[in-house]
Each structure stands twice: as C-alpha cells, then as structure tokens.
Amino acid sequence: MSKKQTEAEFTKHLNTQFRLLAEAPRPIDLTLVSVTPRKIEAQEQADMERFSAIFMGPPDIFIPQQTYRVSHPEMGEFDIFLVALGQDPEGFKYEAVYNYYRKD
C-alpha cells in the first residue's frame, strides 16, 4: 500500500532512492534531491497542495517525459509524471509537480 504523495511525505524521504518500475536495460534508481513548496498566490484557489519534487537519475540513461510507476521502501508504489530538467555531470534531473486539493 502506498502512502500519500504530500510535500511532508516527500520531504521525509529526501536523499533516498526511488526505483523506476519500467522496462530498461537495467534497474533505474532516482534520488530525491529536493522538495520545493509553491506559495499560493492571492488570486489562486485556496486549500491546494502545491510543490515540486526534483530527482537525480543516472548520467547514462535518459528517461523520456511520461508517467512512470515507482517504488520506495517507505512510500510504496505509485505513479509519477516526470519531466526532464537537464543534465549535469552527476546525471539527469527530473521534476514531478504536484497540484491538488487537500483532503484534510
């Protein structure tokens, strides 16, 4: 069973590995490197959870923009839409943007 994908939950798991469950030449692990909240502007809807999660992937495998199934030891399995941000010597960076109503 997976835990909710909230800003707080992702923040608890900074610098941990998320396994991409996709067909690939080898298993692909992404490291969660940052979680950034997005402030709600005055003209925007209230009661929203908005944040982005940035992952670092290996330098030798590019992951195209799409939805992937990932697995994490604490958060479980869930789907995540990843967008490539670019590449540096450490690897490719990917972003997942969350924007949803809170169900408190």
C-alpha positions as CSV (number, residue, x, y, z in Angstrom):
1,M,0.0,0.0,0.0
2,S,1.4,3.4,-0.9
3,K,1.4,6.5,1.4
4,K,0.0,9.8,0.2
5,Q,2.3,11.8,-2.0
6,T,2.3,15.0,0.0
7,E,5.0,17.6,0.4
8,A,5.6,16.5,4.0
9,E,5.9,12.8,3.0
10,F,8.4,13.5,0.2
11,T,10.4,15.8,2.5
12,K,10.8,13.0,5.0
13,H,12.5,10.9,2.2
14,L,15.0,13.4,0.8
15,N,18.2,11.8,-0.4
16,T,16.6,8.4,-0.7
17,Q,16.2,6.1,-3.7
18,F,13.0,5.6,-5.8
19,R,13.1,2.6,-8.1
20,L,11.6,3.2,-11.6
21,L,9.5,0.2,-12.4
22,A,9.8,0.3,-16.2
23,E,11.4,-1.7,-18.9
24,A,15.0,-0.6,-19.1
25,P,18.4,-2.2,-19.8
26,R,18.9,-2.3,-16.0
27,P,17.1,-1.1,-12.9
28,I,16.9,2.7,-12.7
29,D,17.1,4.4,-9.3
30,L,16.3,8.1,-8.9
31,T,17.4,10.0,-5.8
32,L,15.0,12.6,-4.4
33,V,17.3,15.7,-4.1
34,S,14.8,18.5,-3.3
35,V,11.2,19.3,-2.4
36,T,10.1,22.8,-3.0
37,P,6.7,24.2,-1.8
38,R,4.9,26.6,-4.1
39,K,3.2,29.5,-2.4
40,I,-0.4,30.0,-3.2
41,E,-0.9,33.4,-4.7
42,A,-3.9,35.7,-3.7
43,Q,-5.8,35.1,-7.0
44,E,-5.4,31.3,-6.8
45,Q,-7.7,28.7,-5.2
46,A,-7.2,28.1,-1.5
47,D,-6.9,24.6,0.1
48,M,-4.4,23.4,-2.5
49,E,-1.2,21.4,-2.0
50,R,1.4,22.6,-4.5
51,F,5.0,21.5,-4.6
52,S,7.7,20.1,-6.8
53,A,10.0,17.1,-6.2
54,I,13.3,17.0,-8.0
55,F,15.0,13.7,-8.7
56,M,18.5,12.9,-9.9
57,G,18.9,9.9,-12.3
58,P,21.9,8.2,-13.7
59,P,24.1,10.0,-16.2
60,D,24.0,7.3,-18.8
61,I,20.2,6.7,-19.1
62,F,17.7,9.4,-20.2
63,I,14.1,8.9,-19.1
64,P,11.6,10.5,-21.5
65,Q,8.8,12.7,-20.2
66,Q,5.9,10.5,-19.2
67,T,4.1,8.8,-16.2
68,Y,6.1,6.0,-14.5
69,R,5.4,3.6,-11.8
70,V,8.0,4.0,-9.0
71,S,8.6,2.1,-5.8
72,H,10.0,3.4,-2.5
73,P,10.7,1.3,0.7
74,E,8.6,3.7,2.9
75,M,6.2,5.3,0.4
76,G,5.3,2.1,-1.5
77,E,4.4,2.0,-5.2
78,F,2.7,4.9,-7.1
79,D,2.6,6.6,-10.4
80,I,4.5,9.8,-11.0
81,F,4.8,12.1,-14.1
82,L,8.4,13.0,-14.7
83,V,9.8,15.8,-16.8
84,A,13.5,16.1,-17.6
85,L,15.1,19.4,-16.5
86,G,18.5,18.8,-17.9
87,Q,21.8,17.1,-17.4
88,D,24.9,17.8,-15.4
89,P,28.0,15.7,-14.6
90,E,26.1,13.8,-11.8
91,G,23.2,12.8,-14.1
92,F,19.9,13.8,-15.4
93,K,17.5,15.9,-13.3
94,Y,13.7,15.3,-13.4
95,E,10.8,17.1,-11.9
96,A,7.4,16.0,-10.6
97,V,4.9,18.8,-10.0
98,Y,2.1,18.3,-7.6
99,N,-1.0,20.5,-7.6
100,Y,-4.1,19.1,-5.9
101,Y,-6.9,19.8,-3.3
102,R,-6.1,18.8,0.2
103,K,-8.4,16.3,1.8
104,D,-7.9,17.2,5.5
